[in-house]
């Protein structure tokens, strides 16, 4: 949808009428949590330096949706790192007390890399591990995503989405997020989530979830689904070796001008904004640099980049680039903080007409995220959603540390984790 034809994604209230009193202690008090009154569709942003309820905004939204899941409904969850026993117990309570079918698929590393976590054992004990049953707790193979070709090397199920068939009186709810379910995800990382209620979108995600649970990687092919309202999902991994099969390059190729005329007749510059945890795909960086050279506005805030990507984006007159990867130090007022979101915003000439678009999800701009990992990306074509994400981008960009002084090992990606380490090859 373009220009004045955009349909605003109106927030839809999800009445939190079945909140469990046990959750009242989550914020350290005795009153029900604040999310009981604000549980609705739309965007959710956490604030790692905020109060507890601000840090845990995404977590609390999920807890509200679980608590409001209708009896006999179903919940499907796939998360890369899930180390949250309280959320696991909420899923179990929905299953045992309201006969909600709960299906969970995790990356195997979520269990093996944190053996002290009780999350998986809580789920497996209550739900079982038989993936042919209506409820189960499952894992992808060791060292591998559920759908990645093992011939391509190590891979992960990096997905982070939650599906609810009926919650709070709203059906077909999809939550696509950048956030794992770990303490660090709330207190040290900027994350986002988008909550949609759409039957076609829910069916698309459910079909992909079934593929993950089936783990039939040999028959898997990269999948996109027809647009439903403002939404279009993309499901990975995607086979290929060249930029012609890079989904993000293809998206950027649809920018048809670096200037455009808006609905009021004003001539404007097309603006591209990128908030990205891990950025190592040279083809994407090259395309962004080319768009900047053509006159588009390009602004990027990131946490870690490959050496080639870093060099491609750093030149006189190039994109506005800042790193948000503030390392631990001895100053208690400067807690470690980084951007873990993975969103792309385009405001301008797209497919030959003015538009405002958001792509968000679990998909880092790394080669494994494209070719090997289980990932999901969600396109949202809506003015209000774009503007909310643009404001979020401005907040993170303005607060970024070390900001433009980003010639550091952390920003260049020399400090690795499993999520980026061997899986971050350009």
Secondary structure, DSSP 8 states (H G I E B T S, - for coil): --GGG-------B---TT--GGGGGGGTSSS--GGGG--BSEEEE--TTS-HHHHTHHHHHHHHHHHTB-TT-EEEEEES-B--HHHHHHHHHHHHHH--EEEEEE-THHHHTTTT--HHHHHHHHH-S-TTSSSEEEE--TTS-SSS-GGG----B--EEEEEEEETTEEEEEEEES--BSHHHHHTEE-EEEEEE-HHHHHHHHHHHHHHHHT-GGG---EE---BTTEEEEEE----SSGGG-HHHHHHHTEEESEEE-TTS-EEE-EEEEEEEEE--HHHHHHHHHHHHTT-EEEEEEEEE-HHHHHHH-STT--EEEEEEE---S-TTS--EEE--EEEEEEEEETTEEEEEEEEES--BSHHHHHTSBEEEEEEE-HHHHHHHHHHHHHHHHH-SEET---STTTTT-S--TTTTTT---
